[in-house]
Amino acid sequence: MDSSSTTAGGGTRREATRQKLYEAAVTLIAEQGFSATTVDEIAERAGVAKGTVYYNFASKSVLFEELLRHGVGLLTASLREAAEKTARDGGSKVDALDAMIRAGLFFINRYPAFTQLYVAELWRTNRAWQSTLMVVRQQAVAVVEDVLRDAVAGGELSDEIDIPLTAAALVGMVLVAALDWQAFQPERSLDDVHAALSRLLQGRVSGHG
């Protein structure tokens, strides 16, 4: 799960090691669950010594918490970048929301194991990292809220919409639709899925738009 700073060549050796550990942990935990995954397995999958895991993270729980923070941070950045690019290109706020839907689908298609973990953890309430998960989730939703708020202010959307709930619904729609796509309709392309969600966003499912 590369961040832009790492892929741009500005990352340190420690950042590169953390990337390996993130990749190993997310794959193993998606395969066999958090409790069943050991630090030894994470180290082996990442190709590093067990001590390297503890050098970078105090425990398996801390590693997973940082993995969630890192992954959702990448998603948030991709959503914000999509909105900003649309604005630079002169698009509307609804265009920005549409671009964010596509960016979300692209992210999920690139990191399916992480997305499965993230969605599963949203439903758990007994994890040590629950508060962190709620914070990073809100950061992602807040990016969508900002665009919705601007759309209402500009008259593109009705001022009767519930902005926080609508933003959460849009994010949830992308997550669930993408997971369903990968699990049950893998023959579909990203363009197919995006087109279907775009119609929902723009109110064109009734055939009257």
Disulfide bonds with the S-S distance in Angstrom:
none
